[in-house]
Amino acid sequence: MVRTYALLAWTWTRAAAAYPASFALMVVLGCVTAALDIAVIMVVFANTTTLAGFSRDEVLFLYGTAGLAFTICDLLVSNLDRISQHIRAGTFDTFLIRPVGAWIQIATDRFVPTRLGRVALAATVLGYSLGALDLDWRRLWMVPVMVATGVVIFSALWTLAGALQFLLTDAPEVSSAFTYGTQQLTQYPFSVYSRDLVRGVTYVLPLAFVNWQPGLYVLGRDDPFGTPGFMRFLGPAAALVLALTAGLAWRRGIRRYRSTGS
């Protein structure tokens, strides 16, 4: 499965690299676009020293961990949001008759390697924040776990959004709400949001386990909403449950699909 994905992604990468000037320009433009979110954080802290009790470097740490996980998914699986286009055009049939899983084919369809610039920028922000913060080194093992958990959670959300498009074939904004919309939530400390919203993204849609709950452990902070300490370590379990749910939804979507006959 991994080898097949890599081969398909490499095919699109070679095609993009055939035009080096365009490739480099798109990488730079991707970095500039992503840098706008960081600029917003800088503007906020140009007028205050803390945001909901968190310092600038702590916010950058939360942004970096969530941003790195999200940009990796944006690079690897974001093309799942194009399913509705294939369904409407009748081209989804071709993915089903090939000896490769439809999920892998859709994820690598028109693979965009220039999004690597966004991954590099998010990694740079995370690296800076880790260097700027005085963290307990014994807690740093959680950082790669956070990123891996975030990758699984965001991938599952993209898969769920893709599965939903088998039912709502003309609602691409649903994917954006599930993916880019949820990523916007994780850019800031959850203490800036209402208690009800935080409960929803903790117990229903487990976005809190991308960077908030484990991030509190790394930073040595108490949860302002009073959740128990063991919640800091439930990220992998929450990601597994969401991934299994997304897998089941995807399988149901495939079974529900009816060919256009083209």
Secondary structure, DSSP 8 states (H G I E B T S, - for coil): -HHHHHHHHHHHHHHHHTSHHHHHHHHHHHHHHHHHHHHHHHHHHTS-S-BTTB-HHHHHHHHHHHHHHHHHHHHHTGGGGGHHHHHHHT-HHHHHSSSS-HHHHHHHTT--GGGHHHHHHHHHHHHHHHHHS---GGGTTHHHHHHHHHHHHHHHHHHHHHHHTTTSTT-THHHHHHTHHHHHHTTS-GGGS-HHHHHHHHHTS-GGGTTHHHHHHHHT---TT---GGGGG-HHHHHHHHHHHHHHHHHHHHHH------
